[in-house]
Amino acid sequence: MTTILVVDDNEKIVEVLAEYLRADGYSAST
């Protein structure tokens, strides 16, 4: 399932991506 989010805040996108990757089983290295 691919969710396309249009967010004005770039940081919010990164935050959402981090949560998405976590839920997907990936490790997010900052």
SELOLUM-647532 format. One record per residue: residue number from 0; x, y, z of N, C-alpha, C, CB in turn. Coordinates in steps of 0.05 Angstrom, whole numbers, plus 32768, in hexadecimal, padded with zeros to 4 digits. Glycine has a CB too. Layout:
<atoms>
ATOM  resi    nX    nY    nZ   caX   caY   caZ    cX    cY    cZ   cbX   cbY   cbZ
ATOM   NUM     X     Y     Z     X     Y     Z     X     Y     Z     X     Y     Z
...
</atoms>
This chain:
<atoms>
ATOM  resi    nX    nY    nZ   caX   caY   caZ    cX    cY    cZ   cbX   cbY   cbZ
ATOM     0  8011  7FE8  8000  8000  8000  8000  8012  8019  8000  7FED  8000  8019
ATOM     1  800F  802A  7FEC  801F  8042  7FEB  800E  805A  7FF0  802C  8044  7FCF
ATOM     2  8017  8069  8004  8008  8081  800C  8017  809A  8004  8002  8082  802A
ATOM     3  800B  80AA  7FF3  8018  80C3  7FEA  800F  80DA  7FFB  8013  80C8  7FCC
ATOM     4  8021  80E6  800A  8019  80FC  801B  8025  8116  8011  8023  80F7  8038
ATOM     5  8013  812A  800F  801D  8144  8006  801E  8156  801F  800A  8150  7FF0
ATOM     6  8036  8159  8029  803A  8169  8041  804B  8181  803C  8046  8158  8058
ATOM     7  8044  8197  8047  8053  81B0  8043  806C  81AF  8053  8042  81C8  804A
ATOM     8  806B  81A0  8069  8083  819F  807B  8095  8188  8073  807A  819C  8098
ATOM     9  80AD  818F  806C  80C0  817A  8063  80C7  8168  807B  80DA  8186  8058
ATOM    10  80C9  8173  8092  80D0  8163  80AA  80BA  814F  80B0  80D4  8175  80C3
ATOM    11  80A1  8157  80AA  808A  8145  80AF  808C  812D  809D  806F  8154  80AB
ATOM    12  8094  8132  8084  8097  811C  8070  80AC  8108  807B  80A0  8127  8055
ATOM    13  80C2  8113  8084  80D8  8101  808F  80CD  80F1  80A6  80F0  8112  8097
ATOM    14  80BD  80FE  80B7  80B2  80F1  80CE  80A0  80DB  80C6  80A3  8106  80E0
ATOM    15  808F  80E0  80B3  807C  80CC  80A9  808B  80B5  809C  8068  80D9  8095
ATOM    16  809F  80BC  808C  80AF  80A7  807F  80BD  8095  8094  80C4  80B4  806D
ATOM    17  80C7  80A2  80A9  80D4  8092  80BE  80C1  807F  80CB  80E0  80A5  80D4
ATOM    18  80A8  8088  80D0  8094  8077  80DC  808C  8061  80C9  807B  8087  80E4
ATOM    19  808B  8068  80AF  8083  8054  809A  8098  803E  8098  8080  8062  807F
ATOM    20  80B2  8047  8098  80C7  8033  8096  80C8  8021  80AF  80E2  8041  8093
ATOM    21  80C3  802D  80C6  80C2  801D  80DF  80AC  8008  80DD  80BE  8030  80F7
ATOM    22  8095  8011  80D4  807E  7FFF  80D2  8084  7FE9  80BD  8065  800E  80CB
ATOM    23  8094  7FF0  80A9  809B  7FDD  8094  80B0  7FCA  809C  80A3  7FEC  807B
ATOM    24  80BE  7FD0  80B3  80D2  7FBD  80BD  80EE  7FC6  80B6  80CC  7FA2  80B2
ATOM    25  80F1  7FDF  80AF  810C  7FE9  80A8  8117  7FF9  80BF  810C  7FF9  808E
ATOM    26  8131  7FFB  80C0  813E  800C  80D5  8146  8026  80C9  8156  7FFD  80E2
ATOM    27  813C  803C  80D5  8142  8056  80CB  815B  8061  80D9  812A  8069  80CF
ATOM    28  8170  8065  80CA  8188  8070  80D5  818A  808E  80CE  81A1  8061  80CB
ATOM    29  818B  809E  80E3  818C  80BB  80DD  81A9  80C4  80DB  817E  80CA  80F3
</atoms>
